[in-house]
Amino acid sequence: MIYLSNVESGGHTIFPQAGISVQPKEGDALFWFNLGTKNNFDTRIFHLGCPVIFGNKWIANKWIKILPQFKKYPCWRNEDHYKALKQ
């Protein structure tokens, strides 16, 4: 998440489970992984945007995929879901 503007009051991005609050500042960026070390879903990444009290909040998001060439990988059926890599 890239902050494109400063916010005069409010507008923080918070991660409640991790206890993190980030004030938007133009040019700053946040980066986090959606998966844990064992490829498990990490609920600590749930985040919220607090209301902007005064000013405007502009952000840009860049999603980075682990397998950018996923269309070139075959899929294997495993129980009730598909995956691109054999384990």
N, C-alpha and C positions, 0 to 999 in steps of 0.2 A: 504494500500500500504506500503510495507516494503522495505526500501532502503538497498541493499546488498553491496553497494560500495560507496566510496566517489567520488565526481567529482571535479576535480581541477578547472574547469572553465565552467560556464553555467549549463544546465541541470535542472534548477529549475522547479518545478511543480507549476503552477499558477491557481488560481481560479479567473478569471477576474471580475465576478459580485460581488464577496465578497471582492475583493481587497487584496487577500492573495497570497504571493509568498513564497515557501518553498525550501530552499537549500538542496540538497540531502546529507545526512550524514549517513554513514554505521551504521546500528543498529536502526536508527530512523524509526518511522512509522506514517502514516496518517490514520485517521479514520473519516468517515462521513456517515451520513444517507442520503439515496436517497429520502426519503419521509419527508414531513413536519408533524406538530403536528396533522393535520386533515387527514392524509394519502393522502395528495395531493403531486404531483410531485414538487420537489423543484429545480428550475433551477439554483440556486446558486451553485450546485454541479458540474456544467460543469467545466472541468479542462483541461489543456493543458500541454504537456511536452515541455519545451523550448529546443532548440538544444544544444547538448554538444559541447563546444568549444574545450576543452582539457580534455582527460581522457575517462573513460567509465562509463556508468550509467547502473547498474543492479538493477532491482526491482523484487519483488514477490507480487502477489495479493492474498488476501484471501477474498472470498465472504461469508458473513454471512447472511443466510436466516432467515427471521422472523418466517417462519413456516417450520422448518427443516423436519417435518414429513408430508409434503404436500400430499404425495401419499396416506396417510391413511385418509385424509379428503375428504368427498364427495364434488362435485362441484354443485352449483346451477346456473341455467340460469337466468341472470338478464339483461334485455334489450339486448345490443349487445356485452356483454362480460361475461366471467365466473369468479366466485370468490369462494374462499374456505370457507368463513365465511358468515353467514347470518347477515344482519344489522337490 
